[in-house]
């Protein structure tokens, strides 16, 4: 699939602009809806290694791969990290497929990203999202029992 070119054949905004130059709407549209960053994670205090679990955050709708209260998420989940152009490069737990991370590293968006494909379901069809693999926080027991290797 090829990027959706603007009518005047200009490059897509994510190629033309830096993360700092993007409007709020452009920034938000970079989220592909995979919800990998919304999985509970464990960090080894000795090595700093981060392990993902299959458990979604308490506000995550694991079927829709969306936050149930995005605007007020930090009020209800104080550990929810707000992504910014200034902190994305330092968040080592972000999945390797994350558009924010990819662009901060000078890479392009993958073919399955909705901005490239024009299809909001392409992230799910490509098997990138947590859909069908994650469980709600209410179904969790000990996080250590739910460590998975599929998010990278």
N, C-alpha and C positions, 0 to 999 in steps of 0.2 A: 504494500500500500504506500502511496506517496502522500506527503504533507498537503493539506488543503491550502492551495495558493490563494493569496488575496486577489481580488479582481484586477488589480493593476500589476500583478506578478511580483509584488514585493515579497521579501522573505517573511516567514511567520515571526510573530513577535518574540518568541523564545530564542530565535536565532539572531534577530536584530538587536535585542536589548539584553542588558545584564540583569541579574535578579534585582539589583537595586533600582533599576530604571522602570521596572514593571509597575503598572497600576495595581490597585488592590484586586480588581476583577481578574486581571491577567495572572497575578500571583495565585489566587484561589483556583483558577482553572488548570493550573499545573498539577493539582492533585488528581491522580488517575482513579481514585476510588478503590484501590486495592486493599486498604485497611491493614496492611502489614505493620505499619508503625503503631497501630492501635492494639497490638497484641501485648500482653504482659510479658515483661522480660526480666531475667535474673542476671545480675552481674557478679562474677566471682571477685570477692574482695582482695584476693591475693594476686590474681593474674589480670584482672580487668576484663576478662573475656565475657562477652554478652551472649546469653542463650535466650532464644525466643521460646515462648510456650504457645500452645494452641488456644489459650484463654484470651478472650477479648476483654478490653477495658470495660468497666461497669456501665459505661454509657454507649457502648458499641452495639449496634444491631448487626449481629454476625451474618444474617441473611441478606440484608441490604448493603452491608459493608459501609455503613455510614454512622456517624455520631448522632445519637438521639437528641442531643442538646448542644450542638456545635457552638452557638453563640455564647453560652454560659459554661462551657466545659471546664474551664479552669476554676470556676467557683465550686463546682461539684467534684472535680478531680484535680486537686492542687498539683499532682505530679504530672499532669498533662503538659507537655512542653509545647509552647507556641513557637512554630517555625518562623524564622526571619532570615533575610539574606545574610545577616551578620552571624547567625549561630549555626546555620546548616552544615558548614564545613567541619564543625567541631562535634557534631552529634554522631559519634561512632556507631551507635545502635541503629541508625537509619538503614533500611534495606537497600541493597545495591541497585535495585530497580527503581528507586524513588526518583521522580523527575527533578525534584529540588536538588537532590544529591548529584544526579547526573549532570545537570546544567552547571552546578557549582564547580564540577570537575572538568568543565569544558567539553562535555559529551553532548550528543543530541538525544532526542526522545526516541524510544523504540517504536517499531511499527505498530504495536498493539496499543499504544497510548491513545486515549480518545481524541486528543487534539490532532494527532496524526491520522488516525483511522476515520475520524468523523463519527464514530460509533461508541456510545458510552458503555456498551457491553463488551467491547473488544478486550478489555483488561480481564474480564471474567472468562471469556472464550479462550484466551491465550493461557489460562491457568495461572495467572500471576496473582490474582486476588485470593483472599482468605475464604471466599465463598465455598461452602461445602467441606471446609477443613477445620474451621475454628468453632469453638463452643463459647457460649455466653458465660460471663463471670459467675453467674448464679449456679452454673453446673460444675464449678471448679472445686477441687479439694486442695491438696498441697500443690503449689505451682511446680515443685520439683518433679512431680509425677506427670507433668504435661509438657515437658521439654520436647521440641520438635526441631528438625533440621531443614525443613523446606523453605522458610524465609532465609534469604541470604543478606 
